[in-house]
Amino acid sequence: MNKLLPVLEDINLQVQQGEFIAIVGHSGCGKSTLLRIIAGLNQFNSGSVLFKNKEITEPNIERGMVFKKIGFYLG
């Protein structure tokens, strides 16, 4: 039986300009998913994500993410 479970639930994160934060947790707890949602790379089922009082619906030049694994392509 494949039961869908929420990855993230009841998250409220406010970061002020110039503030430095760290997101830590066990493997598989949703850290990367949260960052991918903030970057606009992942979709979510409910709630909203705001950046500068505007809803995030897609990637934007004002937000970025450095991935753990970087792929290099020749050519």
PyMOL commands that set and color helices and strands:
alter all, ss='L'
color gray80, all
select helices_A, chain A and resi 31-38
alter helices_A, ss='H'
color red, helices_A
select strands_A, chain A and resi 50-51+54-55
alter strands_A, ss='S'
color yellow, strands_A
deselect
rebuild
show_as cartoon
